[in-house]
Amino acid sequence: MTAPADAGTPLQPGDHPHRPEAGAGGAGKPTPGGRGGRQDDRRLLRRERRARWDVKIAPYLFVSPFFVVFAVVGMFPLAYTGYLSLYEWDRTQYARGGFAGLDNFRWVLEDPVFVKSVVNTLSIFVMSSIPQVIIAVTVAALLDQQLRGSTFWRISVLLPFVVAPTAAVLIFGSLFADRSGVINEVLGNLGLEPIRWHVERWWSHVAISGMVNWRWTGYNALIFLAAMQAVPRDVYESAALDGAGRVRQLFAITLPMIRPTVIFVIVTTTIGGLQIFTEPRLFDDTAQREGGADHQYMTMTLYVYVKGIEDQFYGRASAAAWLLFMFIIAIVLVNYLVTRWLTRRRAL
Amino acid sequence: MTIKTSRGVSRPGLGVCATLLLGLTLAACGGGGGDPAESAEQDTLEPGETLTITTFGEFGYDALIADWNKANPGIQVEQTKVSLWDDWKNELNTNLQANAGLPDVVAIEGDFMPALVAAPDRWVDLSDKDVEGRWLDFKEKAATTSDGQLLGYPTDAGPEAFCYRADLFEEAGLPSDRAEVAKLMTTWDDYYALGEKFTAKSDAAWYDSSGTIAQAMLNQVPNPFEESDGTVNVENDGLKAVWNTVTGNAETLSTRNKLWNDDWSASFKKDGFATIPCPGWMRSNIKDNQGKLKDGVVWDVVDVFPGGGGNWGGSFLAVPKTSTHQTEAQKFLEWMTAPEQQLRVFADLGNFPSQVKAIDSPDLLSATDEYFNNAPVGEIYSNRAAAIDVQPFQGPLYSDILGKFQLAIDRVDEGSASPDKSWKTFLSDVASLQ
């Protein structure tokens, strides 16, 4: 947003641009044969004050819907969760217990299951986010070329995202079942050992990351593509004249040019990747769904869910939720800095 | 057109935001809406409004509710089905915590009933002269508080027999006739010994999952998880014995599938195992997973349960105080749990009645099941109900601890932990529930 070009000096609060005589329209002159001047003055004052308030407050009213909604659905739950994390919970009577101070945080940090869930979250996050962004950039770069039927390709990239995650997970569930799964059937026919998807920690992470990647890669590719379309073509032409190949162009021109988009995608992917919940919960083959019988693939969000909804210790769950919140902020910061460094402009 | 002020941010704006936030947070600290122990304002059912009920698994109520709706245009009932009890339990608990969002009638798994009795002021007292003495004593007792409130109507009982694959028995050289098999399974020792014999001659496992067998054995332990005064004590001989037996035999006798998962369902069709503990309601699970009987596949029911008798499951229907149609709900429940309806469900699905009158009914006693080699299921399950002499004590934490116990068994089954390590994890899981 910029000020109009003719506004040489910043306007003072209450000033109307294009209306140097401040005040409501045409109220400057006393009306002929009108009432006494003092009354006029008072009305003038009131009008002027109203006009000034109008100018002061109106912009805030215009932007307020977002802030009000954010306060209700974003800020308030955050604050309330913080408040709950300081209290005990009486699970049998479904009621808040006494003040506990930081006990819940201590309890969660000392819980080996929580530590396990942090490791799982990081592992699944790394396995899903890094390949996802790399593949998405590659796919976008390919779609950025002059292709025949480009619309068709672009739509097909987005298809996995349209399928409801629950349906997708059910399909994956029958692929990844330990004994009766399609993948293990195929492996068995090839004479290979079946993979115990729900038992081996590492393989369960691979399966879950696969589901996450399948869903989000195309979506991110389209965001990258939109940014790439805005890069002027003549830059590429001159680079090609200088003898830069496709790969060199990608690293030397495209990535630095779409840097803000890369940062945006990395930040949103990080937030999403650290909050993975649906996939492990529905991938689970135990009735209790706590992220595997031995918590092999319990993520932090799932930990919050299990402590709160299943075991009904809302204080502990809230403490874990706050820890997750801080954890995400830390990782996002790290990613932001790394991305800035990676996409810095290199000398051609 | 933009307006720039010399100050970047105006204070009133910030103030408004801050006030809003503070107000919201303070409002939240004041707690939810009203006293949870208060009944909701009662309301009549308008045309277009329905009485809502949520069930889990398969209660077999579809046809019954359709009949009720035909006969009672003023009280139209709408059923929501959740597939797994564990999922419904989470939703139920969440709604109880929020004191909102519950349907007019909820289905409760028997193991969870003690938790209701421990927090009785959230539920409507359904005691009524018309229903006194209707049910089996132990069922009614499970839903009654110390001051005589009846918080739920029992839907069915779960006397256990064993279902077995007669054809696999024959292939392994074991007797396959009902009466013969019954003689071979009177104690758990005999049962496991027979399993050793069977697996030596067959590729199939002896039972469907360690979780099922553990559940069956647990139902004969007087105090599996809690002392009779409600204090948690999982390190007792009864539970230890079950644990050692089940984990000791997992390697050789179990399919090592987890109860209710995809592999478990698939193992029926694949001739994965020969026997399964079989409360009445399990028969519909077998039919669903096995599908149409292929040539040569013979399912049968044997009138015996190792160690005497046992009850697994059987549910209740309860009305939360948040319901705005409590009288209508009670009327509907009275009809739903009446003998005629329970007998229909028994005929359709095999869920065994919890009603004294229904159990004595000649229709029930003469019932046979074509799918199970024409077994006289009415007679068998009546005998099994009569054989129940021990009911495990269930305190308010029973259902939660049972979940953790099943996970512990699963760990050993899948091989992600040794029995000792898994038991230690179980102990810490139980500790973290208190």
Chai-1 contact restraints between the chains, C-beta under 6 A:
chainA,res_idxA,chainB,res_idxB,connection_type,confidence,min_distance_angstrom,max_distance_angstrom,comment,restraint_id
A,M1,B,T2,contact,1.0,0.0,6.0,A-B,restraint_1
A,A3,B,T2,contact,1.0,0.0,6.0,A-B,restraint_2
A,A3,B,K4,contact,1.0,0.0,6.0,A-B,restraint_3
A,P10,B,K4,contact,1.0,0.0,6.0,A-B,restraint_4
A,P10,B,S6,contact,1.0,0.0,6.0,A-B,restraint_5
A,P13,B,T5,contact,1.0,0.0,6.0,A-B,restraint_6
A,Y60,B,G13,contact,1.0,0.0,6.0,A-B,restraint_7
A,F67,B,C17,contact,1.0,0.0,6.0,A-B,restraint_8
A,A71,B,L20,contact,1.0,0.0,6.0,A-B,restraint_9
A,A71,B,L21,contact,1.0,0.0,6.0,A-B,restraint_10
A,M75,B,L21,contact,1.0,0.0,6.0,A-B,restraint_11
A,F76,B,L24,contact,1.0,0.0,6.0,A-B,restraint_12
A,A79,B,T25,contact,1.0,0.0,6.0,A-B,restraint_13
A,Y80,B,A28,contact,1.0,0.0,6.0,A-B,restraint_14
A,T92,B,A118,contact,1.0,0.0,6.0,A-B,restraint_15
A,T92,B,A119,contact,1.0,0.0,6.0,A-B,restraint_16
A,T92,B,P396,contact,1.0,0.0,6.0,A-B,restraint_17
A,Q93,B,A119,contact,1.0,0.0,6.0,A-B,restraint_18
A,Y94,B,L96,contact,1.0,0.0,6.0,A-B,restraint_19
A,Y94,B,Q97,contact,1.0,0.0,6.0,A-B,restraint_20
A,A177,B,D262,contact,1.0,0.0,6.0,A-B,restraint_21
A,A177,B,D263,contact,1.0,0.0,6.0,A-B,restraint_22
A,D178,B,D263,contact,1.0,0.0,6.0,A-B,restraint_23
A,R179,B,D263,contact,1.0,0.0,6.0,A-B,restraint_24
A,S180,B,D263,contact,1.0,0.0,6.0,A-B,restraint_25
A,S180,B,A266,contact,1.0,0.0,6.0,A-B,restraint_26
A,V199,B,E414,contact,1.0,0.0,6.0,A-B,restraint_27
A,V199,B,S416,contact,1.0,0.0,6.0,A-B,restraint_28
A,D285,B,K258,contact,1.0,0.0,6.0,A-B,restraint_29
A,D285,B,N261,contact,1.0,0.0,6.0,A-B,restraint_30
A,T286,B,K258,contact,1.0,0.0,6.0,A-B,restraint_31
A,T286,B,D410,contact,1.0,0.0,6.0,A-B,restraint_32
A,A287,B,D86,contact,1.0,0.0,6.0,A-B,restraint_33
A,A287,B,W260,contact,1.0,0.0,6.0,A-B,restraint_34
A,Q288,B,D86,contact,1.0,0.0,6.0,A-B,restraint_35
A,Q288,B,G403,contact,1.0,0.0,6.0,A-B,restraint_36
A,Q288,B,L407,contact,1.0,0.0,6.0,A-B,restraint_37
A,A293,B,L407,contact,1.0,0.0,6.0,A-B,restraint_38
A,A293,B,D410,contact,1.0,0.0,6.0,A-B,restraint_39
A,A293,B,R411,contact,1.0,0.0,6.0,A-B,restraint_40
A,A293,B,E414,contact,1.0,0.0,6.0,A-B,restraint_41
A,D294,B,R411,contact,1.0,0.0,6.0,A-B,restraint_42
A,D294,B,S416,contact,1.0,0.0,6.0,A-B,restraint_43
A,D294,B,A417,contact,1.0,0.0,6.0,A-B,restraint_44
A,I309,B,N90,contact,1.0,0.0,6.0,A-B,restraint_45
A,I309,B,T94,contact,1.0,0.0,6.0,A-B,restraint_46
A,E310,B,N90,contact,1.0,0.0,6.0,A-B,restraint_47
A,Q312,B,N93,contact,1.0,0.0,6.0,A-B,restraint_48
